[in-house]
Amino acid sequence: MGRISDLVDQALKTGYLSLAAEDQLRSLLQVKNTPEELTAFLQLQRAAMEGLVKQESRELAHLQKLPL
């Protein structure tokens, strides 16, 4: 399944978090994690809030709200 830190590293490197990666993160957060993995997740949250990482899910939600 992977590790949270691997998904975070990829998102920070590309500046993008795909739907698939978000789903993986949700699954990984359902189980016990090390403090380092949780710190990596918090780093991703911070980067997303600062606009350094775009989330596919938010982009799709925004597009669905646009008038045709």
C-alpha angles and dihedrals in degrees: 000000000000135000133288091236091056092054091045093050090052093048093048091047095050099030089230137098114200126210089250092054091048090053090050091050091052090052093046091050090057091071133058113281136190119256088250092057092049090048089053090052091051089050089055092049091051092049091050092050090050091050094246092119123041119209119221091212092057092047091052092047090051092050091051091056095052115104117246 
